[in-house]
């Protein structure tokens, strides 16, 4: 059996800061970069956790941006836009409302929820 990284994994989640660390750890351990998008209620905690993750990556000799957090909640920069900007988007995973799932499917992203 041979494992092959997917590349960049986008994870959308609600206000659960533990998901920030859990998702980043799973993605990075499997050789993937990760873009995280948590709920606005925990943006301060998620920002601090992502900064800590990036600091640890740098100390390990890895590039910090391989774990990134989307901090904007502006309608023009929401996470679904990532799915619409590239033909290389394969999966965007998470637990999302039905309308977000519909948006992702309509914009070339396979939803794994």
C-alpha positions as MATLAB code, in Angstrom:
seq = 'XXXXXXXXXXXXXXXXXXXXXXXXXXXXXXXXXXXXXXXXXXXXXXXXXXXXXXXXXXXXXXXXXXXXXXXXXXXXXXXXXXXXXXXXXXXXXXXXXXXXXXXXXXXXXXXXX';
ca = [
       0.000    0.000    0.000;
       1.317    3.456   -0.941;
       0.061    6.691    0.608;
      -0.042    9.804   -1.552;
      -0.803   13.259   -0.093;
      -3.749   15.132   -1.617;
      -2.005   18.520   -1.472;
      -4.067   21.187    0.256;
      -7.085   20.252    2.344;
      -9.716   22.810    3.294;
     -11.578   22.234    6.541;
     -14.683   24.230    7.452;
     -15.935   23.893   10.992;
     -17.997   25.725   13.547;
     -16.816   27.255   16.803;
     -14.843   24.327   18.152;
     -11.229   25.370   18.691;
     -10.119   21.775   19.276;
     -10.864   21.132   15.593;
      -8.204   23.702   14.668;
      -5.470   21.591   16.212;
      -6.987   18.186   15.377;
      -7.543   18.961   11.693;
      -4.137   20.608   11.283;
      -2.396   17.652   12.945;
      -4.173   15.063   10.793;
      -3.526   16.967    7.570;
       0.112   17.714    8.314;
       0.836   14.181    9.531;
      -0.494   12.821    6.252;
       1.741   15.172    4.253;
      -0.887   17.733    3.307;
      -1.164   21.466    3.771;
      -4.350   22.726    5.411;
      -6.596   25.765    5.165;
      -8.837   26.096    8.207;
     -12.074   28.071    8.465;
     -13.692   28.100   11.902;
     -16.689   29.983   13.221;
     -16.542   33.671   14.076;
     -17.332   33.012   17.742;
     -13.909   31.406   18.249;
     -11.816   33.502   15.861;
      -9.521   34.790   18.629;
      -8.783   31.321   19.966;
      -8.407   29.828   16.489;
      -6.024   32.624   15.484;
      -3.867   32.003   18.557;
      -3.867   28.235   17.972;
      -2.941   28.608   14.310;
      -0.107   30.977   15.248;
       1.157   28.363   17.703;
       0.932   25.639   15.039;
       2.839   27.834   12.579;
       5.496   28.588   15.194;
       5.955   24.853   15.812;
       6.188   24.198   12.065;
       8.942   26.795   11.720;
      10.845   25.327   14.668;
      10.623   21.936   12.951;
      12.105   23.418    9.778;
       8.836   23.436    7.834;
       7.186   26.417    6.144;
       4.603   28.022    8.436;
       2.037   28.731    5.666;
       1.313   25.026    5.182;
      -1.212   25.524    7.988;
      -3.353   28.589    7.366;
      -6.472   30.034    8.947;
      -9.037   32.080    7.058;
      -9.936   34.956    9.349;
     -12.218   37.015    7.126;
     -15.959   36.621    7.379;
     -16.644   39.080    4.577;
     -19.023   37.665    1.960;
     -16.471   38.254   -0.813;
     -13.740   36.212    0.842;
     -15.642   33.340    2.436;
     -14.143   29.907    2.287;
     -16.403   28.716   -0.507;
     -14.524   31.062   -2.819;
     -11.505   28.784   -2.579;
     -13.534   26.063   -4.248;
     -14.520   28.366   -7.086;
     -11.042   29.725   -7.859;
      -9.251   26.628   -9.078;
      -9.862   23.633  -11.285;
      -7.634   21.610   -8.964;
     -10.076   21.589   -6.064;
     -11.037   18.001   -5.316;
     -12.497   17.888   -1.815;
     -13.512   20.369    0.804;
     -14.456   18.550    3.986;
     -16.351   19.431    7.062;
     -19.723   19.502    8.693;
     -21.639   22.231    6.918;
     -25.172   23.510    6.426;
     -27.001   22.177    3.367;
     -26.708   25.485    1.503;
     -22.904   25.428    1.860;
     -22.784   21.836    0.630;
     -24.871   22.879   -2.393;
     -22.552   25.833   -3.055;
     -19.448   23.654   -2.888;
     -20.925   21.035   -5.216;
     -21.945   23.722   -7.695;
     -18.443   25.198   -7.626;
     -16.345   22.125   -8.422;
     -15.549   21.010   -4.899;
     -16.465   17.518   -3.797;
     -17.970   17.722   -0.330;
     -16.845   15.040    2.113;
     -19.066   15.622    5.097;
];
